[in-house]
Amino acid sequence: MPRRFRRHNPDMKQKYDALITAGKPPKVALTAIIRKLGILANALLRDNRKWAEISP
């Protein structure tokens, strides 16, 4: 279930693949991506914005 980000968010997939290429274990890379998603969700809520695939 948590690895669904690869299908729906190309930026996170690219970051995940970069971590794997750098030699990080899959669980460590997945934890880093989940943390990034949490930070993103918090920023969107804080700024009262909706998520957009293309950054402004």
Residue pairs with C-beta under 8 A, 6 or more apart in sequence:
2 30
2 34
3 30
5 12
5 13
5 16
5 33
5 37
6 12
6 13
6 16
7 13
12 33
12 36
12 37
15 32
15 33
15 36
16 29
16 30
16 32
16 33
19 28
19 29
19 32
19 33
20 26
20 29
24 32
40 51
44 50
44 51
